[in-house]
């Protein structure tokens, strides 16, 4: 695959390795064949509407349905808009962008066995999805991410981590934020398995142990739960990477990862950059530096 053509990989994997698990959502395994069948069912459902649809709002509570809907829209040349799956009384996301149709938990999508023809090569400059910033520094913004944005981000992260098909990545971050969504795209490009569970500090370490997790992304607040649990060091000792992003870490978090020689990687990035663009391994730093962004990932350039 080159940056001149972004290829849809799911159908190929559904044919070559149909039973390989792409996702495990709250304990339910989802193979490449399962997600391929769901994508086709959603494509059939959207085609059945018999009207012009340019943008589709996606508001599911299930990561599986969100991801399948995104890929279905991509194949139909429809732009998917990923909405937060909570009812916000603070801000009306519908006002930020117009769309023609909504996929949500009330849609009755019947499973079908029919397969649809589509061009599996995407224009890198086309929009792959629209999602919203968190609004932590102002009102949320609708961000248009191209196929190239997401592919290059995944490629750059592979340069940091070195993904393997045997990796088992725990995703406790919401799919409607770039931090959670980007993990799924990395899994598709590099063929590893994502385990998605809603975060709970009481079940967190149990899940890691049960599913032999070796990669994870966290926010600093979750790291504090690790620090306060005496069993965490032994569980995280052999992790390939523990990505920490979404906010600045404090000195306590730095010292914990540094002292215990854990593979904590502090990441900086925004929705507009399709996840992290720079970072550093804590154990490689002699001391804590507030606001330190580390080294830029491969292919990242900054214009001042």
Secondary structure by P-SEA (a helix, b strand, c coil): cccccccccaaaaaaacccccccccccccccaaaaaaaaaaaaaaaaaccccccbbbbbbccaaaaaaaaaaaaaacbbbbbcccccccccccccccccccccccccbbbbbcbbbbccccccccccccccccccccccbbbbbbcaaaaaaaaaaaaaaccccccbbbbbccccccaaaaaaaaaaaaabbbbbbbcccccaaaaaaaaaccccccccaaaaaaaaaccccccccccccbbbbccccccaaaaaaaaaaccbbbbbbbccccccccccccccccccccccccccccccccccc
